[in-house]
Amino acid sequence: MSEEDLHTIRVHLDRLLDERGMTLTELSAQVGITVVNLSILKNGRAKAIRFSTLSRICEVLRCQPGDLITHDPAAPR
């Protein structure tokens, strides 16, 4: 793994989708980004996220950015 791939940010998109009974495909349609890009985010492989995308996800899921993304300093680096 490259150093770029090592980080301690965790994405909780799967939990939020489950809590809302929503699929990744439904979220994709409502947010306006591809399922592939949402999947990359969901699986923790995203290197960045645009604020506009984060804002739209939070609007659709009725959540705060901190509900979606957290910092886990104990995660393996």
C-alpha positions as CSV (number, residue, x, y, z in Angstrom):
1,M,0.0,0.0,0.0
2,S,1.3,3.4,-0.8
3,E,1.4,6.1,1.8
4,E,-1.3,7.9,0.0
5,D,-3.6,4.9,0.6
6,L,-3.0,4.9,4.3
7,H,-5.3,7.1,6.3
8,T,-7.4,7.1,9.4
9,I,-10.7,8.5,7.9
10,R,-13.7,6.2,8.1
11,V,-16.8,6.6,5.9
12,H,-20.1,5.4,7.3
13,L,-22.2,5.5,4.2
14,D,-23.2,1.8,4.4
15,R,-24.6,2.4,7.9
16,L,-26.5,5.5,6.9
17,L,-28.0,3.9,3.9
18,D,-29.1,0.9,6.0
19,E,-30.7,3.2,8.6
20,R,-32.6,4.9,5.9
21,G,-33.6,1.9,4.0
22,M,-32.0,3.3,0.9
23,T,-29.8,1.6,-1.8
24,L,-26.6,3.0,-3.3
25,T,-28.4,3.2,-6.6
26,E,-31.2,5.3,-5.1
27,L,-28.7,7.6,-3.4
28,S,-26.8,7.9,-6.7
29,A,-29.9,9.1,-8.6
30,Q,-30.8,11.6,-5.9
31,V,-27.3,13.0,-5.5
32,G,-26.4,13.0,-9.2
33,I,-23.1,11.1,-9.0
34,T,-22.4,7.6,-10.3
35,V,-22.9,4.4,-8.3
36,V,-19.2,3.6,-9.0
37,N,-18.0,6.9,-7.4
38,L,-20.4,6.4,-4.4
39,S,-19.1,2.8,-4.1
40,I,-15.5,4.1,-4.0
41,L,-16.5,6.5,-1.2
42,K,-18.5,3.8,0.6
43,N,-15.6,1.3,0.6
44,G,-13.1,3.9,1.9
45,R,-11.0,4.1,-1.2
46,A,-11.8,7.7,-2.1
47,K,-8.9,10.1,-1.9
48,A,-11.1,13.2,-1.7
49,I,-14.7,14.4,-1.8
50,R,-15.9,17.7,-3.1
51,F,-17.8,19.8,-0.6
52,S,-20.7,20.1,-3.1
53,T,-20.9,16.3,-3.2
54,L,-20.7,16.0,0.6
55,S,-23.4,18.7,0.9
56,R,-25.7,16.9,-1.5
57,I,-25.2,13.5,0.3
58,C,-25.9,15.1,3.6
59,E,-29.1,16.8,2.2
60,V,-30.4,13.5,0.8
61,L,-29.5,11.4,3.8
62,R,-30.6,14.2,6.3
63,C,-27.3,14.0,8.2
64,Q,-24.3,16.0,9.2
65,P,-20.8,15.5,7.7
66,G,-19.7,14.0,11.0
67,D,-22.3,11.3,10.7
68,L,-20.8,10.3,7.3
69,I,-17.1,10.7,7.9
70,T,-15.1,10.3,11.1
71,H,-11.4,10.3,12.1
72,D,-10.2,7.1,13.7
73,P,-6.7,7.6,15.0
74,A,-6.5,4.0,16.3
75,A,-7.0,2.7,12.7
76,P,-4.0,0.9,11.3
77,R,-1.8,3.1,9.2
